[in-house]
Amino acid sequence: MAFALHFATFFVAIIGVSLLAGAPAGSSVAAIAIPSVWWEFLPPQFEFSPLNGDDYHRFAIFLVCSGLAISSCNLYREALAILRR
């Protein structure tokens, strides 16, 4: 499996949106990122093609890491709300 950074910029977007707008918005960005990467970055570019096992693995790892990032941002938002009381 080749090392690819297709989802690298989306992690920053997910963290930023999750911190500013909450977990539902971060989950929406994560859900939109998968078809976006599939269409834009996976060969052949700018068309949907069948996925191979490596692509499914990348998507799964992205979803797990996104879930952890969204959960961490949600906990941070809750801690800030408690501290502000």
C-alpha positions in Angstrom: 0.0 0.0 0.0 1.5 3.3 -1.1 1.6 6.2 1.3 -0.8 8.9 0.2 -2.0 12.1 1.8 -5.3 12.5 0.1 -7.2 13.4 3.3 -4.5 15.6 4.9 -6.2 18.9 4.3 -9.6 17.6 5.3 -8.4 16.9 8.9 -7.7 20.6 9.4 -11.1 21.5 8.0 -12.8 18.9 10.2 -11.1 20.1 13.4 -11.8 23.8 12.6 -15.5 23.2 11.8 -15.9 20.9 14.8 -14.4 23.6 17.1 -16.5 26.4 15.7 -19.8 24.7 14.9 -19.9 21.5 16.8 -20.0 17.7 16.2 -22.8 17.6 13.6 -21.1 20.0 11.4 -17.8 18.2 11.7 -19.5 14.9 10.9 -21.0 16.5 7.8 -17.6 17.7 6.6 -16.2 14.2 7.1 -19.0 12.7 5.2 -18.6 15.2 2.3 -14.8 14.6 2.2 -15.0 11.0 1.1 -16.8 11.5 -2.2 -14.8 14.6 -2.7 -11.5 12.8 -2.4 -12.8 9.9 -4.4 -13.7 12.2 -7.3 -10.8 14.6 -7.2 -7.7 12.7 -6.1 -8.1 9.0 -6.8 -7.0 7.9 -10.3 -8.5 8.5 -12.8 -9.0 12.1 -11.6 -12.4 13.9 -11.9 -14.4 10.7 -12.4 -15.8 8.0 -10.1 -14.1 4.7 -10.7 -14.3 1.4 -8.8 -12.4 1.4 -5.6 -9.8 -1.2 -4.6 -9.0 -2.6 -1.2 -6.4 0.1 -0.4 -9.0 2.8 -1.1 -11.5 1.3 1.3 -8.7 1.0 3.9 -7.9 4.7 3.5 -11.6 5.6 3.8 -12.0 3.5 7.0 -8.8 5.0 8.6 -10.0 8.5 7.7 -13.4 7.9 9.3 -11.8 6.5 12.5 -9.4 9.4 12.8 -12.1 11.9 12.0 -14.4 10.4 14.6 -11.6 10.8 17.2 -10.9 14.4 16.2 -14.6 15.3 16.3 -15.0 13.6 19.7 -12.0 15.5 21.0 -13.2 18.8 19.7 -16.7 18.1 21.2 -15.1 17.4 24.6 -13.1 20.6 24.4 -16.2 22.6 23.6 -18.0 21.0 26.6 -15.0 21.8 28.9 -15.0 25.4 27.8 -18.8 25.6 28.5 -18.2 24.3 32.0 -15.3 26.7 32.6 -17.3 29.7 31.5 -20.1 29.1 34.1 
